[in-house]
Amino acid sequence: MMAMKTKKISILILLLAQCSTVLVAQEHTSAQDSVAESGVAIAPVMVNVLYSGIQNEVKIAVPGVLNQDVLATSNNGTLVSKGKGMWVIKPQCCSDAVITVTANIDGKSQEMGSTTFRVRALPPPRAFLLVNKGSTVRFMGGPLTKDALVEVFTTGELMAAIDDGILDIPFLVLGFDVTCFDPMGFSIKEVSAGAKFSDQQLD
């Protein structure tokens, strides 16, 4: 049985591993989010924004030209073709990225157009708990019942993700600490070396 030293608990993430998730979202087709020059269409998979430090998917197509005859370059970061018109760009923060498209037409290379994307730094991740088993609701702070707290501490683990309403990128929690206060008001800090609560944190 877990003995709680006090009801006042604070949790702090010590270190998070960098996310390697490919950014995937619904394609937009508004004039603001895509550009058509000389028949070339460049549309970000998300919005007209790229995020630095991660792989952003971009769809590139030139009407009437096979995908293998299309070449794209960027002045910021790396841009690699993944096939079937899908490209992955990993820009650096925080200057704009200009993607330029050329196509091999009748054996000659022709520039088809370019477009500029804003580059943003990723927002910081937030720690959360899944309070109820099988639930997808993320608990990020506030009151908890004793039963829910016991269940989280004994069977759950601390998670972290970027979740700003646009992005939902998971991070790997490498460690965190739990600080409790005894009846005399003295703080006691116990450290976990992973995402799960340690035996010392549960005592």
N, C-alpha and C positions, 0 to 999 in steps of 0.2 A: 504494500500500500504506500502511495506517495505521501510524504509529509511535507506540506507547504509551510515554508518559513514565514511567508507573508503573502498578501494578495497583490502586492505591488511588484511587478516584474517588468524588466526592460530587456529587449533583445537587440543585439547589434551584429550586423554582418561584418566579419573581419576581412574577407577576401572573396572576390567573385572571379571565376574564370571567364575569359572572353568568349562571347558567343560566336559560333561558326554557322549559325542557321542562315540559309538563303532567304532573303526577303521576298515573300510572295504575297500578292494581293490582287484584287480585282482591277482589271484594266479600265482606264477611263478614256473616253473618246471625244471629250470636249476640245474646242479649238485651243484652249489654254493649255491642255495637257498633251497635245500632239501637234506635230508640224508636218506640213506637206510642201516640199520644195522640189520642183522638177520631177514630180512623181514619186519621191521618196517619202515614206511615212516612218516617223520615229515616235514611239509611244512608251513611256515608262509603265511598268507593270503596276505601279502604285499611283503616285501623283507626280507633279513636276518637281520633285525633290528627291535627291539621293542622300544616303546616310554614309558618313565616313566610317572606315574601319570594318565594314561588313560587305557581303556580296549582295548587290542590288540587281535584280533581273530587269532587263530592258528588251523589248521586242522591236526588231528592226526588219522592215520589208520594203522592197522596191518592186512595184507592180510590173509584171512582165519579165522579171529577172529572177533566175534561180537563186536560192539561198547561198549556194556554194560560190556564186559569182558576185556576192556582196561582201564588201570589206568595210569595217568600221574602225575608227581610231578615236582616242580621247586624249585631250591635253592634260588630264588630271587622273592619276592612278592607272590601274590596269583595266583593260577591256578584252574579254575573251569570249569567243563564240562557243556556245553549247549545242549548236545544231538546230535545225528547223526554225531559223529566224530568231532564236532566243540567245541573248548575250548577257554576260555578267560583268558588271563594272564595280570596282572597289576603289572609290576615290579617297583622296586625302582631304582633311578639313583645313580651311573652310572656304576655299576659293571655288568659283563656279567650274563646272565641268562642261566642256563643249565636245559633243560627239559629231564627228564628220563621217559621212557615208560616201563611198565610191562604189562603182559597179563596173564589171567587165562586160562591155557591150560590143559585139562584133570584133572581139579581140583587142579592144582599146579600153583603157581605164578612164572613166568619166566620173567627176565629182557630182553627186546627186543632191547634196544638201547637208545642212548641219543644224543642230539645235543646242541650246544652252540649258543646263539643269542647275538648280541651286543645290549646294551641298551643306548638309547640317550635321552637327555632332549628335551622337546618340544621347538621348536623355538618360539620367542615371536609373539603374534598376531599383525596384522596391521589393522588400521582403514580405512574404505572406505565408499563411498557414491555411490548409484545407481542413476546416473544423470537423465536418461530418464526413464519414466514410463514403466515398463515391461522389461527393459533392464537388462542383466546379466553382463554387462561390469562394472568393479569396478573402480571407480575414486579414486585415492590415492594421487592426487596432480597435480598442474599445472593450466593453465588458464581456466576459464569458461566464457561463455557468460552470460550477465546479465539475460536473460530469463531463462537459465538453472539454474543459481544460485538462482533466485527467486523461481523456481519450487522445487528445492531441499530443500530450507529452509522452505517453507510453507507446503509441502506435504511429504517430505522425512524424513529419520531418519539415524543416524549414526550407522554403522555396524562394526563388527570386526571379523577377522578370521585368522587362520594360513593358509597361502597359499604360500608354498615354492616350488611349482611345483610337490611335492609328496603328501603332506597332504592338505586337505581342510576341516578344522574343524571350525565350527562356534563358536563364543563366544557371551555371552550376555553383552551388554554395560549397565552398571549401572549408568554412569554419564560421562559428559565431559564439558569442558568450551570452549567458543569462545572469543577470544581477538580481539578487533577492535581498530583502531587508528583514533582519530578525526583530523580535519584539522590542529590543533595546534601540533599534534604529541603525544598527551597524550593517553595512553592505557586505554581501558575500557574492563573489563572482566566480562562476564555473564556466570553463571553456570546452566547446566541442570541436573536434578536429574534422568534422564532416557536416552533413545536412541533418543527421539524426541527433536527438537529444541523448547526451551521455548519461551513464548511471549516476555520476556525481550531480548532474543537473536535475535529475529526477528525485534525488534524496531530499 
